[in-house]
């Protein structure tokens, strides 16, 4: 959530959500995550404590609970809403099992510190819809694609 991040610069652990932009767009989720992470990292400076922050992208994969989580709602939108068209977003995703491995690695490595982005794949909406179609062909999928964007 940083529209002023240079387009030609790779997003890495130095990239933070723009808190003013989050406030303006009322994106409270990103705002609260950003402020909490900054506060935690600031709080341990000068102490013997370490904070490791794992920043996953869109997390997909098997879920253990009986209710749908926010990440799965992203997929359900294509299966249930019967959208006529959809923007061909470029999404960064990570499998929940890969995220679990990253969390274990961060916990087990005493030298781990600071922020780590956890991402394994990039996929365009068009490709994601095609994958869903092959797995679940009886649903209605968007037929048209709009412009390429990124989330």
Buried (B, 14 or more C-beta within 10 A) or exposed (E): BBEEBEEEEEBEEEBBBBBEBBEEEEBEEBBEBBEEBBEEBEEEEEEEEEBBBBBBBBBBBEEEEEEEEEBBEBBEEBBEEEBEEBBBBBBBBBBBEBBEEBBEBBEEEEEBBEBBBBBBEEBBBBEBBEEBBEEEEEBEBBEEBEEEEEE
